[in-house]
Amino acid sequence: MSNLKARMTIDPAYRLAETDPRIYGSFIEHLGRAVYGGIYDPGHPTADEDGFRLDVIDLVKELNVPIVRYPGGNFVSGYRWEDGVGPVEQRPVQLDLAWRSLEPNRVGLNEFARWAKKANSQVMMAVNLGTRGIEEAKQIVEYCNHPGGSYWSDLRRKHGVEQPHGIRVWCLGNEMDGPWQIGRKTADEYGRLAQEAAKVMKWVDPSIELVACGSSGSKIATFPDWERIVLEHAYDEVDYLSLHTYYGNRDGDLANFLASSLDMDAFIRTVVATCDFVRAKKRSNKTIYLSFDEWNVWFHSNEADKQVEPWQVGPPLLEDVYTMEDALVVGCMLITLLKHADRVRIACLAQLVNVIAPIMTENGGPSWRQTIFYPFAHASNLARGVVLYAPVESTKYDSKDFTDVPHLEAVPVWNEAAGELVLLAVNRAEEPLALDVDLRGFPNAQAEKHIVLTHPNMKAANTKERPNEVVPQKRSIGAVDAGRLAVELPALSWNVIQLSV
């Protein structure tokens, strides 16, 4: 019997927020093999008439991704979207300075919109505020969303797209505070540009929602002053502020790595506080919500990327091979996002295919699910409904960078209409954890299923040769007795506990 224990009380009265489905979004950038060799591979046996891999589309559908950010990322700050529309044979091949690659523009805005529809998803479009500005931002909204009768909307129709794309969510640039960004700006420069671009874009289409760039990370020197200054300019015009973060286990310190989501939690709390400070300063009744539109584990491929020859089409960049321990961290990050569902309305796992991705492919060959595929798929498909506030009492540990790290990271999501309650839980401990769940608020609760993702080797990964090395397993689960459920969570495991209520 384990000495490690945790306790939760789950009550339907303690509602945090309804999950916005877009919290399970993802990201496709013109980077590495995300597009060319990823979603688009016209010579592939499964390719459809548009050159899109149907095996990849099936896996994206399995993840149930409602929105996909496009086309970047750093790429967008030097991108001319006009190069990717119209007759393919007339499109220019351009140098992509962000990733030192060749961009052939065989896939552009209209093709990606078609792909998203096939994948049962919506497009979250980013505009270039690095090398371009207000006029170009206005033009792309007109091209995408105006019905017709104007130059840019009629050009779309001339390109074979009669009906508007109706893209609702737009990012005002990407990581504009970053020294690596083409057209980097100060907070005041970006805040003014974002405000004016947002104003004009909403004049073209008042129904759109706009995401302003927050800091590119919580460790950058200007955080969170950047957020404050940008919002002091653009608060009235924008709807969301973006957050980006990645974690890695470069030092081989598992306990510290598994605690990474505590940093993510602190990041979110600081940005929320900053947004609300500006709201108070402006005497505004409007709430700014958060778009955590880049998040993942990213570090495995850093050294390999230095060896890649520049100026290729679709080079193998950022191809992290994910391990069991990475899946646990991704699980903790998903739980953290859900715990902030009252303010985090959009989130994008970065990215979707080949590039730091849950889905991997071989050009012309097979596709497979990485370890991180499973916690994302479980959350996206099963954790839809109302997030309940359920404090965790758990044994704790300290690590190099964190103190009082709970062994249990967990969140319940209640789908009242379906009569289902799902508990997502990660056991960070290297031994089993005895979890006591008080379900007094659900008198008819019955335990239905316990799904576990774990492996004896935390470095185990899924590869082309061994695509099913790390896969979920079903475990037996006891009955709810007198309003309580006792369940053992295996050491170092991701868990999904499903109950009918």
Secondary structure, DSSP 8 states (H G I E B T S, - for coil): --SEEEEEE--TT-EEEE--GGGGEEE--SSTTSTBTTTB-TTSTTB-TTSBBHHHHHHHHHHT--EEEES-SGGGGG--GGGGSS-GGG---EEETTTTEEE--SS-HHHHHHHHHHTT-EEEEEE--SS--HHHHHHHHHHHH--SSSHHHHHHHHTT--S-----EEEE-S-TT-TTSTT---HHHHHHHHHHHHHHHHHH-TT-EEEE---S-TTSTTTTHHHHHHHHHHTTT-SEEEEEEEE--TT--HHHHHTHHHHHHHHHHHHHHHHHHHHHHTT-----EEEEEEEEE--TTHHHHTTS-SS-SS---S----BHHHHHHHHHHHHHHHHTTTTEEEEEEE-SBSSS-SEEE-TTS-EEE-TTHHHHHHHHHH--SEEE---EEE-EE--SS-SSEESEEEEEEEETTTTEEEEEEEE-SSS-EEEEEE-TT-TT-EEEEEEEE--S-TT-B--SS-TTSS--EEE-----BTTEEEEEE-SSEEEEEEEE-
